[in-house]
Amino acid sequence: MITSYFPDDKQKLIGILEAGIGVGILTGPMLGALLYEFGGYSCPFWTLGFAFLLMFPLISMMQRLIDNTE
């Protein structure tokens, strides 16, 4: 999708994407373990589910902005 929507900046944006994936892989297990310690087995699932619900309006707004620029 990056190369389709942003053909001029694709190298930079792919680098940012890969950096984000790396940070997520490094911090994800630590955050999950921390949530598990404080809230039990279901706490990581509830926390991330709530975070995704909060991010959904922002993601849909960004998608509309990208679609309008074409």
mmCIF file as Biopython writes it, N, C-alpha, C and O atoms, coordinates in Angstrom:
data_model
#
loop_
_atom_site.group_PDB
_atom_site.id
_atom_site.type_symbol
_atom_site.label_atom_id
_atom_site.label_alt_id
_atom_site.label_comp_id
_atom_site.label_asym_id
_atom_site.label_entity_id
_atom_site.label_seq_id
_atom_site.pdbx_PDB_ins_code
_atom_site.Cartn_x
_atom_site.Cartn_y
_atom_site.Cartn_z
_atom_site.occupancy
_atom_site.B_iso_or_equiv
_atom_site.auth_seq_id
_atom_site.auth_asym_id
_atom_site.pdbx_PDB_model_num
ATOM 1   N N  . MET A ? 1  ? 0.812   -1.183  0.000  1.0 0.0 1  A 1 
ATOM 2   C CA . MET A ? 1  ? 0.000   0.000   0.000  1.0 0.0 1  A 1 
ATOM 3   C C  . MET A ? 1  ? 0.865   1.260   0.000  1.0 0.0 1  A 1 
ATOM 4   O O  . MET A ? 1  ? 0.509   2.261   -0.622 1.0 0.0 1  A 1 
ATOM 5   N N  . ILE A ? 2  ? 1.986   1.210   0.690  1.0 0.0 2  A 1 
ATOM 6   C CA . ILE A ? 2  ? 2.841   2.393   0.748  1.0 0.0 2  A 1 
ATOM 7   C C  . ILE A ? 2  ? 3.332   2.763   -0.648 1.0 0.0 2  A 1 
ATOM 8   O O  . ILE A ? 2  ? 3.306   3.935   -1.023 1.0 0.0 2  A 1 
ATOM 9   N N  . THR A ? 3  ? 3.773   1.788   -1.407 1.0 0.0 3  A 1 
ATOM 10  C CA . THR A ? 3  ? 4.306   2.096   -2.727 1.0 0.0 3  A 1 
ATOM 11  C C  . THR A ? 3  ? 3.207   2.546   -3.685 1.0 0.0 3  A 1 
ATOM 12  O O  . THR A ? 3  ? 3.488   3.262   -4.647 1.0 0.0 3  A 1 
ATOM 13  N N  . SER A ? 4  ? 1.963   2.138   -3.441 1.0 0.0 4  A 1 
ATOM 14  C CA . SER A ? 4  ? 0.860   2.571   -4.296 1.0 0.0 4  A 1 
ATOM 15  C C  . SER A ? 4  ? 0.435   4.002   -3.993 1.0 0.0 4  A 1 
ATOM 16  O O  . SER A ? 4  ? 0.202   4.790   -4.910 1.0 0.0 4  A 1 
ATOM 17  N N  . TYR A ? 5  ? 0.335   4.339   -2.712 1.0 0.0 5  A 1 
ATOM 18  C CA . TYR A ? 5  ? -0.156  5.652   -2.325 1.0 0.0 5  A 1 
ATOM 19  C C  . TYR A ? 5  ? 0.932   6.731   -2.332 1.0 0.0 5  A 1 
ATOM 20  O O  . TYR A ? 5  ? 0.645   7.894   -2.615 1.0 0.0 5  A 1 
ATOM 21  N N  . PHE A ? 6  ? 2.155   6.360   -2.029 1.0 0.0 6  A 1 
ATOM 22  C CA . PHE A ? 6  ? 3.241   7.329   -1.925 1.0 0.0 6  A 1 
ATOM 23  C C  . PHE A ? 6  ? 4.445   6.882   -2.760 1.0 0.0 6  A 1 
ATOM 24  O O  . PHE A ? 6  ? 5.463   6.482   -2.195 1.0 0.0 6  A 1 
ATOM 25  N N  . PRO A ? 7  ? 4.349   6.941   -4.090 1.0 0.0 7  A 1 
ATOM 26  C CA . PRO A ? 7  ? 5.463   6.435   -4.918 1.0 0.0 7  A 1 
ATOM 27  C C  . PRO A ? 7  ? 6.738   7.276   -4.810 1.0 0.0 7  A 1 
ATOM 28  O O  . PRO A ? 7  ? 7.828   6.761   -5.057 1.0 0.0 7  A 1 
ATOM 29  N N  . ASP A ? 8  ? 6.627   8.551   -4.449 1.0 0.0 8  A 1 
ATOM 30  C CA . ASP A ? 8  ? 7.817   9.407   -4.386 1.0 0.0 8  A 1 
ATOM 31  C C  . ASP A ? 8  ? 8.627   9.193   -3.114 1.0 0.0 8  A 1 
ATOM 32  O O  . ASP A ? 8  ? 9.848   9.351   -3.129 1.0 0.0 8  A 1 
ATOM 33  N N  . ASP A ? 9  ? 7.974   8.838   -2.021 1.0 0.0 9  A 1 
ATOM 34  C CA . ASP A ? 9  ? 8.645   8.690   -0.723 1.0 0.0 9  A 1 
ATOM 35  C C  . ASP A ? 9  ? 8.672   7.249   -0.240 1.0 0.0 9  A 1 
ATOM 36  O O  . ASP A ? 9  ? 8.738   7.006   0.965  1.0 0.0 9  A 1 
ATOM 37  N N  . LYS A ? 10 ? 8.623   6.304   -1.144 1.0 0.0 10 A 1 
ATOM 38  C CA . LYS A ? 10 ? 8.449   4.923   -0.708 1.0 0.0 10 A 1 
ATOM 39  C C  . LYS A ? 10 ? 9.629   4.390   0.107  1.0 0.0 10 A 1 
ATOM 40  O O  . LYS A ? 10 ? 9.400   3.626   1.045  1.0 0.0 10 A 1 
ATOM 41  N N  . GLN A ? 11 ? 10.862  4.748   -0.196 1.0 0.0 11 A 1 
ATOM 42  C CA . GLN A ? 11 ? 12.002  4.233   0.573  1.0 0.0 11 A 1 
ATOM 43  C C  . GLN A ? 11 ? 11.955  4.722   2.014  1.0 0.0 11 A 1 
ATOM 44  O O  . GLN A ? 11 ? 12.162  3.948   2.949  1.0 0.0 11 A 1 
ATOM 45  N N  . LYS A ? 12 ? 11.681  6.007   2.185  1.0 0.0 12 A 1 
ATOM 46  C CA . LYS A ? 12 ? 11.622  6.580   3.531  1.0 0.0 12 A 1 
ATOM 47  C C  . LYS A ? 12 ? 10.471  5.972   4.337  1.0 0.0 12 A 1 
ATOM 48  O O  . LYS A ? 12 ? 10.641  5.627   5.507  1.0 0.0 12 A 1 
ATOM 49  N N  . LEU A ? 13 ? 9.309   5.844   3.711  1.0 0.0 13 A 1 
ATOM 50  C CA . LEU A ? 13 ? 8.146   5.336   4.432  1.0 0.0 13 A 1 
ATOM 51  C C  . LEU A ? 13 ? 8.261   3.847   4.742  1.0 0.0 13 A 1 
ATOM 52  O O  . LEU A ? 13 ? 7.789   3.400   5.787  1.0 0.0 13 A 1 
ATOM 53  N N  . ILE A ? 14 ? 8.872   3.081   3.863  1.0 0.0 14 A 1 
ATOM 54  C CA . ILE A ? 14 ? 9.099   1.666   4.154  1.0 0.0 14 A 1 
ATOM 55  C C  . ILE A ? 14 ? 10.083  1.521   5.311  1.0 0.0 14 A 1 
ATOM 56  O O  . ILE A ? 14 ? 9.932   0.629   6.145  1.0 0.0 14 A 1 
ATOM 57  N N  . GLY A ? 15 ? 11.088  2.391   5.365  1.0 0.0 15 A 1 
ATOM 58  C CA . GLY A ? 15 ? 12.016  2.384   6.500  1.0 0.0 15 A 1 
ATOM 59  C C  . GLY A ? 15 ? 11.320  2.699   7.809  1.0 0.0 15 A 1 
ATOM 60  O O  . GLY A ? 15 ? 11.596  2.060   8.824  1.0 0.0 15 A 1 
ATOM 61  N N  . ILE A ? 16 ? 10.411  3.684   7.802  1.0 0.0 16 A 1 
ATOM 62  C CA . ILE A ? 16 ? 9.653   4.020   9.006  1.0 0.0 16 A 1 
ATOM 63  C C  . ILE A ? 16 ? 8.760   2.848   9.404  1.0 0.0 16 A 1 
ATOM 64  O O  . ILE A ? 16 ? 8.647   2.527   10.587 1.0 0.0 16 A 1 
ATOM 65  N N  . LEU A ? 17 ? 8.129   2.211   8.429  1.0 0.0 17 A 1 
ATOM 66  C CA . LEU A ? 17 ? 7.286   1.051   8.706  1.0 0.0 17 A 1 
ATOM 67  C C  . LEU A ? 17 ? 8.087   -0.080  9.336  1.0 0.0 17 A 1 
ATOM 68  O O  . LEU A ? 17 ? 7.652   -0.680  10.318 1.0 0.0 17 A 1 
ATOM 69  N N  . GLU A ? 18 ? 9.244   -0.369  8.780  1.0 0.0 18 A 1 
ATOM 70  C CA . GLU A ? 18 ? 10.091  -1.442  9.315  1.0 0.0 18 A 1 
ATOM 71  C C  . GLU A ? 18 ? 10.593  -1.102  10.720 1.0 0.0 18 A 1 
ATOM 72  O O  . GLU A ? 18 ? 10.696  -1.984  11.572 1.0 0.0 18 A 1 
ATOM 73  N N  . ALA A ? 19 ? 10.901  0.165   10.963 1.0 0.0 19 A 1 
ATOM 74  C CA . ALA A ? 19 ? 11.316  0.571   12.312 1.0 0.0 19 A 1 
ATOM 75  C C  . ALA A ? 19 ? 10.176  0.381   13.299 1.0 0.0 19 A 1 
ATOM 76  O O  . ALA A ? 19 ? 10.399  -0.075  14.421 1.0 0.0 19 A 1 
ATOM 77  N N  . GLY A ? 20 ? 8.964   0.721   12.901 1.0 0.0 20 A 1 
ATOM 78  C CA . GLY A ? 20 ? 7.798   0.517   13.764 1.0 0.0 20 A 1 
ATOM 79  C C  . GLY A ? 20 ? 7.559   -0.956  14.062 1.0 0.0 20 A 1 
ATOM 80  O O  . GLY A ? 20 ? 7.207   -1.316  15.185 1.0 0.0 20 A 1 
ATOM 81  N N  . ILE A ? 21 ? 7.745   -1.799  13.069 1.0 0.0 21 A 1 
ATOM 82  C CA . ILE A ? 21 ? 7.595   -3.240  13.283 1.0 0.0 21 A 1 
ATOM 83  C C  . ILE A ? 21 ? 8.651   -3.738  14.264 1.0 0.0 21 A 1 
ATOM 84  O O  . ILE A ? 21 ? 8.348   -4.537  15.151 1.0 0.0 21 A 1 
ATOM 85  N N  . GLY A ? 22 ? 9.887   -3.270  14.110 1.0 0.0 22 A 1 
ATOM 86  C CA . GLY A ? 22 ? 10.957  -3.675  15.021 1.0 0.0 22 A 1 
ATOM 87  C C  . GLY A ? 22 ? 10.685  -3.244  16.455 1.0 0.0 22 A 1 
ATOM 88  O O  . GLY A ? 22 ? 10.892  -4.022  17.387 1.0 0.0 22 A 1 
ATOM 89  N N  . VAL A ? 23 ? 10.222  -2.011  16.639 1.0 0.0 23 A 1 
ATOM 90  C CA . VAL A ? 23 ? 9.894   -1.528  17.984 1.0 0.0 23 A 1 
ATOM 91  C C  . VAL A ? 23 ? 8.751   -2.347  18.577 1.0 0.0 23 A 1 
ATOM 92  O O  . VAL A ? 23 ? 8.769   -2.674  19.764 1.0 0.0 23 A 1 
ATOM 93  N N  . GLY A ? 24 ? 7.768   -2.675  17.760 1.0 0.0 24 A 1 
ATOM 94  C CA . GLY A ? 24 ? 6.660   -3.483  18.243 1.0 0.0 24 A 1 
ATOM 95  C C  . GLY A ? 24 ? 7.082   -4.883  18.649 1.0 0.0 24 A 1 
ATOM 96  O O  . GLY A ? 24 ? 6.599   -5.419  19.647 1.0 0.0 24 A 1 
ATOM 97  N N  . ILE A ? 25 ? 7.976   -5.473  17.882 1.0 0.0 25 A 1 
ATOM 98  C CA . ILE A ? 25 ? 8.462   -6.812  18.209 1.0 0.0 25 A 1 
ATOM 99  C C  . ILE A ? 25 ? 9.279   -6.790  19.501 1.0 0.0 25 A 1 
ATOM 100 O O  . ILE A ? 25 ? 9.235   -7.742  20.280 1.0 0.0 25 A 1 
ATOM 101 N N  . LEU A ? 26 ? 10.021  -5.710  19.728 1.0 0.0 26 A 1 
ATOM 102 C CA . LEU A ? 26 ? 10.822  -5.615  20.943 1.0 0.0 26 A 1 
ATOM 103 C C  . LEU A ? 26 ? 9.997   -5.294  22.187 1.0 0.0 26 A 1 
ATOM 104 O O  . LEU A ? 26 ? 10.236  -5.861  23.254 1.0 0.0 26 A 1 
ATOM 105 N N  . THR A ? 27 ? 9.040   -4.400  22.056 1.0 0.0 27 A 1 
ATOM 106 C CA . THR A ? 27 ? 8.287   -3.955  23.234 1.0 0.0 27 A 1 
ATOM 107 C C  . THR A ? 27 ? 7.016   -4.761  23.490 1.0 0.0 27 A 1 
ATOM 108 O O  . THR A ? 27 ? 6.513   -4.773  24.614 1.0 0.0 27 A 1 
ATOM 109 N N  . GLY A ? 28 ? 6.493   -5.429  22.476 1.0 0.0 28 A 1 
ATOM 110 C CA . GLY A ? 28 ? 5.249   -6.173  22.630 1.0 0.0 28 A 1 
ATOM 111 C C  . GLY A ? 28 ? 5.274   -7.230  23.725 1.0 0.0 28 A 1 
ATOM 112 O O  . GLY A ? 28 ? 4.394   -7.231  24.586 1.0 0.0 28 A 1 
ATOM 113 N N  . PRO A ? 29 ? 6.246   -8.121  23.719 1.0 0.0 29 A 1 
ATOM 114 C CA . PRO A ? 29 ? 6.282   -9.135  24.777 1.0 0.0 29 A 1 
ATOM 115 C C  . PRO A ? 29 ? 6.468   -8.552  26.185 1.0 0.0 29 A 1 
ATOM 116 O O  . PRO A ? 29 ? 5.912   -9.057  27.160 1.0 0.0 29 A 1 
ATOM 117 N N  . MET A ? 30 ? 7.259   -7.482  26.267 1.0 0.0 30 A 1 
ATOM 118 C CA . MET A ? 30 ? 7.442   -6.861  27.592 1.0 0.0 30 A 1 
ATOM 119 C C  . MET A ? 30 ? 6.152   -6.213  28.079 1.0 0.0 30 A 1 
ATOM 120 O O  . MET A ? 30 ? 5.794   -6.342  29.250 1.0 0.0 30 A 1 
ATOM 121 N N  . LEU A ? 31 ? 5.457   -5.522  27.194 1.0 0.0 31 A 1 
ATOM 122 C CA . LEU A ? 31 ? 4.195   -4.903  27.572 1.0 0.0 31 A 1 
ATOM 123 C C  . LEU A ? 31 ? 3.154   -5.958  27.912 1.0 0.0 31 A 1 
ATOM 124 O O  . LEU A ? 31 ? 2.406   -5.804  28.878 1.0 0.0 31 A 1 
ATOM 125 N N  . GLY A ? 32 ? 3.100   -7.025  27.129 1.0 0.0 32 A 1 
ATOM 126 C CA . GLY A ? 32 ? 2.166   -8.110  27.419 1.0 0.0 32 A 1 
ATOM 127 C C  . GLY A ? 32 ? 2.441   -8.763  28.759 1.0 0.0 32 A 1 
ATOM 128 O O  . GLY A ? 32 ? 1.510   -9.069  29.504 1.0 0.0 32 A 1 
ATOM 129 N N  . ALA A ? 33 ? 3.708   -8.980  29.071 1.0 0.0 33 A 1 
ATOM 130 C CA . ALA A ? 33 ? 4.058   -9.578  30.363 1.0 0.0 33 A 1 
ATOM 131 C C  . ALA A ? 33 ? 3.714   -8.642  31.516 1.0 0.0 33 A 1 
ATOM 132 O O  . ALA A ? 33 ? 3.251   -9.087  32.567 1.0 0.0 33 A 1 
ATOM 133 N N  . LEU A ? 34 ? 3.939   -7.353  31.318 1.0 0.0 34 A 1 
ATOM 134 C CA . LEU A ? 34 ? 3.607   -6.382  32.350 1.0 0.0 34 A 1 
ATOM 135 C C  . LEU A ? 34 ? 2.099   -6.332  32.600 1.0 0.0 34 A 1 
ATOM 136 O O  . LEU A ? 34 ? 1.658   -6.308  33.749 1.0 0.0 34 A 1 
ATOM 137 N N  . LEU A ? 35 ? 1.320   -6.318  31.540 1.0 0.0 35 A 1 
ATOM 138 C CA . LEU A ? 35 ? -0.136  -6.326  31.696 1.0 0.0 35 A 1 
ATOM 139 C C  . LEU A ? 35 ? -0.619  -7.618  32.341 1.0 0.0 35 A 1 
ATOM 140 O O  . LEU A ? 35 ? -1.545  -7.605  33.152 1.0 0.0 35 A 1 
ATOM 141 N N  . TYR A ? 36 ? 0.008   -8.730  31.982 1.0 0.0 36 A 1 
ATOM 142 C CA . TYR A ? 36 ? -0.353  -10.011 32.580 1.0 0.0 36 A 1 
ATOM 143 C C  . TYR A ? 36 ? -0.077  -10.022 34.077 1.0 0.0 36 A 1 
ATOM 144 O O  . TYR A ? 36 ? -0.872  -10.543 34.858 1.0 0.0 36 A 1 
ATOM 145 N N  . GLU A ? 37 ? 1.049   -9.447  34.471 1.0 0.0 37 A 1 
ATOM 146 C CA . GLU A ? 37 ? 1.403   -9.405  35.899 1.0 0.0 37 A 1 
ATOM 147 C C  . GLU A ? 37 ? 0.417   -8.567  36.695 1.0 0.0 37 A 1 
ATOM 148 O O  . GLU A ? 37 ? 0.032   -8.948  37.800 1.0 0.0 37 A 1 
ATOM 149 N N  . PHE A ? 38 ? 0.005   -7.432  36.147 1.0 0.0 38 A 1 
ATOM 150 C CA . PHE A ? 38 ? -0.875  -6.539  36.900 1.0 0.0 38 A 1 
ATOM 151 C C  . PHE A ? 38 ? -2.337  -6.910  36.821 1.0 0.0 38 A 1 
ATOM 152 O O  . PHE A ? 38 ? -3.085  -6.673  37.770 1.0 0.0 38 A 1 
ATOM 153 N N  . GLY A ? 39 ? -2.767  -7.494  35.698 1.0 0.0 39 A 1 
ATOM 154 C CA . GLY A ? 39 ? -4.196  -7.718  35.535 1.0 0.0 39 A 1 
ATOM 155 C C  . GLY A ? 39 ? -4.627  -9.138  35.284 1.0 0.0 39 A 1 
ATOM 156 O O  . GLY A ? 39 ? -5.825  -9.403  35.182 1.0 0.0 39 A 1 
ATOM 157 N N  . GLY A ? 40 ? -3.704  -10.054 35.182 1.0 0.0 40 A 1 
ATOM 158 C CA . GLY A ? 40 ? -4.070  -11.434 34.917 1.0 0.0 40 A 1 
ATOM 159 C C  . GLY A ? 40 ? -4.111  -11.745 33.430 1.0 0.0 40 A 1 
ATOM 160 O O  . GLY A ? 40 ? -3.694  -10.945 32.593 1.0 0.0 40 A 1 
ATOM 161 N N  . TYR A ? 41 ? -4.625  -12.929 33.128 1.0 0.0 41 A 1 
ATOM 162 C CA . TYR A ? 41 ? -4.579  -13.449 31.763 1.0 0.0 41 A 1 
ATOM 163 C C  . TYR A ? 41 ? -5.340  -12.586 30.762 1.0 0.0 41 A 1 
ATOM 164 O O  . TYR A ? 41 ? -4.861  -12.379 29.647 1.0 0.0 41 A 1 
ATOM 165 N N  . SER A ? 42 ? -6.506  -12.082 31.131 1.0 0.0 42 A 1 
ATOM 166 C CA . SER A ? 42 ? -7.332  -11.361 30.162 1.0 0.0 42 A 1 
ATOM 167 C C  . SER A ? 42 ? -6.964  -9.888  30.015 1.0 0.0 42 A 1 
ATOM 168 O O  . SER A ? 42 ? -7.430  -9.239  29.078 1.0 0.0 42 A 1 
ATOM 169 N N  . CYS A ? 43 ? -6.152  -9.346  30.900 1.0 0.0 43 A 1 
ATOM 170 C CA . CYS A ? 43 ? -5.817  -7.918  30.852 1.0 0.0 43 A 1 
ATOM 171 C C  . CYS A ? 43 ? -5.148  -7.492  29.540 1.0 0.0 43 A 1 
ATOM 172 O O  . CYS A ? 43 ? -5.536  -6.455  29.001 1.0 0.0 43 A 1 
ATOM 173 N N  . PRO A ? 44 ? -4.177  -8.219  28.994 1.0 0.0 44 A 1 
ATOM 174 C CA . PRO A ? 44 ? -3.608  -7.781  27.703 1.0 0.0 44 A 1 
ATOM 175 C C  . PRO A ? 44 ? -4.641  -7.741  26.579 1.0 0.0 44 A 1 
ATOM 176 O O  . PRO A ? 44 ? -4.596  -6.851  25.730 1.0 0.0 44 A 1 
ATOM 177 N N  . PHE A ? 45 ? -5.560  -8.688  26.566 1.0 0.0 45 A 1 
ATOM 178 C CA . PHE A ? 45 ? -6.567  -8.734  25.514 1.0 0.0 45 A 1 
ATOM 179 C C  . PHE A ? 45 ? -7.544  -7.572  25.628 1.0 0.0 45 A 1 
ATOM 180 O O  . PHE A ? 45 ? -7.863  -6.931  24.627 1.0 0.0 45 A 1 
ATOM 181 N N  . TRP A ? 46 ? -8.020  -7.295  26.838 1.0 0.0 46 A 1 
ATOM 182 C CA . TRP A ? 46 ? -8.932  -6.178  27.049 1.0 0.0 46 A 1 
ATOM 183 C C  . TRP A ? 46 ? -8.253  -4.844  26.771 1.0 0.0 46 A 1 
ATOM 184 O O  . TRP A ? 46 ? -8.864  -3.955  26.177 1.0 0.0 46 A 1 
ATOM 185 N N  . THR A ? 47 ? -7.016  -4.691  27.183 1.0 0.0 47 A 1 
ATOM 186 C CA . THR A ? 47 ? -6.298  -3.432  26.985 1.0 0.0 47 A 1 
ATOM 187 C C  . THR A ? 47 ? -6.074  -3.158  25.507 1.0 0.0 47 A 1 
ATOM 188 O O  . THR A ? 47 ? -6.333  -2.050  25.038 1.0 0.0 47 A 1 
ATOM 189 N N  . LEU A ? 48 ? -5.601  -4.144  24.775 1.0 0.0 48 A 1 
ATOM 190 C CA . LEU A ? 48 ? -5.352  -3.936  23.350 1.0 0.0 48 A 1 
ATOM 191 C C  . LEU A ? 48 ? -6.651  -3.797  22.566 1.0 0.0 48 A 1 
ATOM 192 O O  . LEU A ? 48 ? -6.708  -3.038  21.598 1.0 0.0 48 A 1 
ATOM 193 N N  . GLY A ? 49 ? -7.693  -4.517  22.969 1.0 0.0 49 A 1 
ATOM 194 C CA . GLY A ? 49 ? -8.992  -4.352  22.328 1.0 0.0 49 A 1 
ATOM 195 C C  . GLY A ? 49 ? -9.520  -2.940  22.504 1.0 0.0 49 A 1 
ATOM 196 O O  . GLY A ? 49 ? -10.035 -2.347  21.557 1.0 0.0 49 A 1 
ATOM 197 N N  . PHE A ? 50 ? -9.399  -2.399  23.704 1.0 0.0 50 A 1 
ATOM 198 C CA . PHE A ? 50 ? -9.831  -1.032  23.966 1.0 0.0 50 A 1 
ATOM 199 C C  . PHE A ? 50 ? -8.986  -0.036  23.174 1.0 0.0 50 A 1 
ATOM 200 O O  . PHE A ? 50 ? -9.517  0.941   22.646 1.0 0.0 50 A 1 
ATOM 201 N N  . ALA A ? 51 ? -7.686  -0.271  23.089 1.0 0.0 51 A 1 
ATOM 202 C CA . ALA A ? 51 ? -6.803  0.618   22.323 1.0 0.0 51 A 1 
ATOM 203 C C  . ALA A ? 51 ? -7.174  0.595   20.840 1.0 0.0 51 A 1 
ATOM 204 O O  . ALA A ? 51 ? -7.174  1.644   20.195 1.0 0.0 51 A 1 
ATOM 205 N N  . PHE A ? 52 ? -7.489  -0.568  20.295 1.0 0.0 52 A 1 
ATOM 206 C CA . PHE A ? 52 ? -7.874  -0.656  18.890 1.0 0.0 52 A 1 
ATOM 207 C C  . PHE A ? 52 ? -9.193  0.064   18.639 1.0 0.0 52 A 1 
ATOM 208 O O  . PHE A ? 52 ? -9.362  0.705   17.601 1.0 0.0 52 A 1 
ATOM 209 N N  . LEU A ? 53 ? -10.128 -0.036  19.579 1.0 0.0 53 A 1 
ATOM 210 C CA . LEU A ? 53 ? -11.389 0.685   19.427 1.0 0.0 53 A 1 
ATOM 211 C C  . LEU A ? 53 ? -11.169 2.194   19.454 1.0 0.0 53 A 1 
ATOM 212 O O  . LEU A ? 53 ? -11.852 2.931   18.745 1.0 0.0 53 A 1 
ATOM 213 N N  . LEU A ? 54 ? -10.230 2.654   20.259 1.0 0.0 54 A 1 
ATOM 214 C CA . LEU A ? 54 ? -9.927  4.081   20.290 1.0 0.0 54 A 1 
ATOM 215 C C  . LEU A ? 54 ? -9.221  4.548   19.008 1.0 0.0 54 A 1 
ATOM 216 O O  . LEU A ? 54 ? -9.414  5.683   18.572 1.0 0.0 54 A 1 
ATOM 217 N N  . MET A ? 55 ? -8.412  3.681   18.413 1.0 0.0 55 A 1 
ATOM 218 C CA . MET A ? 55 ? -7.680  4.048   17.202 1.0 0.0 55 A 1 
ATOM 219 C C  . MET A ? 55 ? -8.529  3.987   15.942 1.0 0.0 55 A 1 
ATOM 220 O O  . MET A ? 55 ? -8.180  4.611   14.940 1.0 0.0 55 A 1 
ATOM 221 N N  . PHE A ? 56 ? -9.633  3.253   15.967 1.0 0.0 56 A 1 
ATOM 222 C CA . PHE A ? 56 ? -10.434 3.052   14.762 1.0 0.0 56 A 1 
ATOM 223 C C  . PHE A ? 56 ? -10.916 4.361   14.135 1.0 0.0 56 A 1 
ATOM 224 O O  . PHE A ? 56 ? -10.786 4.512   12.920 1.0 0.0 56 A 1 
ATOM 225 N N  . PRO A ? 57 ? -11.469 5.326   14.898 1.0 0.0 57 A 1 
ATOM 226 C CA . PRO A ? 57 ? -11.887 6.583   14.249 1.0 0.0 57 A 1 
ATOM 227 C C  . PRO A ? 57 ? -10.718 7.335   13.602 1.0 0.0 57 A 1 
ATOM 228 O O  . PRO A ? 57 ? -10.880 7.918   12.530 1.0 0.0 57 A 1 
ATOM 229 N N  . LEU A ? 58 ? -9.566  7.327   14.231 1.0 0.0 58 A 1 
ATOM 230 C CA . LEU A ? 58 ? -8.402  8.004   13.666 1.0 0.0 58 A 1 
ATOM 231 C C  . LEU A ? 58 ? -7.961  7.331   12.364 1.0 0.0 58 A 1 
ATOM 232 O O  . LEU A ? 58 ? -7.650  8.009   11.385 1.0 0.0 58 A 1 
ATOM 233 N N  . ILE A ? 59 ? -7.935  6.014   12.356 1.0 0.0 59 A 1 
ATOM 234 C CA . ILE A ? 59 ? -7.530  5.281   11.160 1.0 0.0 59 A 1 
ATOM 235 C C  . ILE A ? 59 ? -8.518  5.504   10.019 1.0 0.0 59 A 1 
ATOM 236 O O  . ILE A ? 59 ? -8.104  5.685   8.874  1.0 0.0 59 A 1 
ATOM 237 N N  . SER A ? 60 ? -9.821  5.494   10.315 1.0 0.0 60 A 1 
ATOM 238 C CA . SER A ? 60 ? -10.806 5.716   9.257  1.0 0.0 60 A 1 
ATOM 239 C C  . SER A ? 60 ? -10.729 7.140   8.728  1.0 0.0 60 A 1 
ATOM 240 O O  . SER A ? 60 ? -10.925 7.359   7.533  1.0 0.0 60 A 1 
ATOM 241 N N  . MET A ? 61 ? -10.446 8.124   9.598  1.0 0.0 61 A 1 
ATOM 242 C CA . MET A ? 61 ? -10.289 9.509   9.150  1.0 0.0 61 A 1 
ATOM 243 C C  . MET A ? 61 ? -9.059  9.637   8.238  1.0 0.0 61 A 1 
ATOM 244 O O  . MET A ? 61 ? -9.113  10.309  7.207  1.0 0.0 61 A 1 
ATOM 245 N N  . MET A ? 62 ? -7.961  8.995   8.621  1.0 0.0 62 A 1 
ATOM 246 C CA . MET A ? 62 ? -6.756  9.046   7.805  1.0 0.0 62 A 1 
ATOM 247 C C  . MET A ? 62 ? -6.990  8.368   6.457  1.0 0.0 62 A 1 
ATOM 248 O O  . MET A ? 62 ? -6.491  8.838   5.434  1.0 0.0 62 A 1 
ATOM 249 N N  . GLN A ? 63 ? -7.735  7.279   6.446  1.0 0.0 63 A 1 
ATOM 250 C CA . GLN A ? 63 ? -8.013  6.582   5.191  1.0 0.0 63 A 1 
ATOM 251 C C  . GLN A ? 63 ? -8.834  7.470   4.263  1.0 0.0 63 A 1 
ATOM 252 O O  . GLN A ? 63 ? -8.583  7.496   3.058  1.0 0.0 63 A 1 
ATOM 253 N N  . ARG A ? 64 ? -9.821  8.203   4.808  1.0 0.0 64 A 1 
ATOM 254 C CA . ARG A ? 64 ? -10.609 9.124   3.982  1.0 0.0 64 A 1 
ATOM 255 C C  . ARG A ? 64 ? -9.734  10.235  3.419  1.0 0.0 64 A 1 
ATOM 256 O O  . ARG A ? 64 ? -9.905  10.632  2.267  1.0 0.0 64 A 1 
ATOM 257 N N  . LEU A ? 65 ? -8.793  10.744  4.222  1.0 0.0 65 A 1 
ATOM 258 C CA . LEU A ? 65 ? -7.908  11.796  3.739  1.0 0.0 65 A 1 
ATOM 259 C C  . LEU A ? 65 ? -7.005  11.293  2.619  1.0 0.0 65 A 1 
ATOM 260 O O  . LEU A ? 65 ? -6.760  12.013  1.651  1.0 0.0 65 A 1 
ATOM 261 N N  . ILE A ? 66 ? -6.514  10.079  2.740  1.0 0.0 66 A 1 
ATOM 262 C CA . ILE A ? 66 ? -5.675  9.503   1.682  1.0 0.0 66 A 1 
ATOM 263 C C  . ILE A ? 66 ? -6.478  9.275   0.426  1.0 0.0 66 A 1 
ATOM 264 O O  . ILE A ? 66 ? -5.993  9.541   -0.673 1.0 0.0 66 A 1 
ATOM 265 N N  . ASP A ? 67 ? -7.708  8.784   0.566  1.0 0.0 67 A 1 
ATOM 266 C CA . ASP A ? 67 ? -8.541  8.535   -0.615 1.0 0.0 67 A 1 
ATOM 267 C C  . ASP A ? 67 ? -8.928  9.832   -1.329 1.0 0.0 67 A 1 
ATOM 268 O O  . ASP A ? 67 ? -9.098  9.832   -2.548 1.0 0.0 67 A 1 
ATOM 269 N N  . ASN A ? 68 ? -9.070  10.926  -0.595 1.0 0.0 68 A 1 
ATOM 270 C CA . ASN A ? 68 ? -9.444  12.196  -1.207 1.0 0.0 68 A 1 
ATOM 271 C C  . ASN A ? 68 ? -8.296  12.841  -1.967 1.0 0.0 68 A 1 
ATOM 272 O O  . ASN A ? 68 ? -8.532  13.693  -2.824 1.0 0.0 68 A 1 
ATOM 273 N N  . THR A ? 69 ? -7.066  12.457  -1.676 1.0 0.0 69 A 1 
ATOM 274 C CA . THR A ? 69 ? -5.928  13.067  -2.360 1.0 0.0 69 A 1 
ATOM 275 C C  . THR A ? 69 ? -5.683  12.461  -3.730 1.0 0.0 69 A 1 
ATOM 276 O O  . THR A ? 69 ? -4.915  13.014  -4.517 1.0 0.0 69 A 1 
ATOM 277 N N  . GLU A ? 70 ? -6.310  11.356  -4.028 1.0 0.0 70 A 1 
ATOM 278 C CA . GLU A ? 70 ? -6.094  10.711  -5.340 1.0 0.0 70 A 1 
ATOM 279 C C  . GLU A ? 70 ? -6.914  11.379  -6.411 1.0 0.0 70 A 1 
ATOM 280 O O  . GLU A ? 70 ? -6.861  10.974  -7.572 1.0 0.0 70 A 1 
#
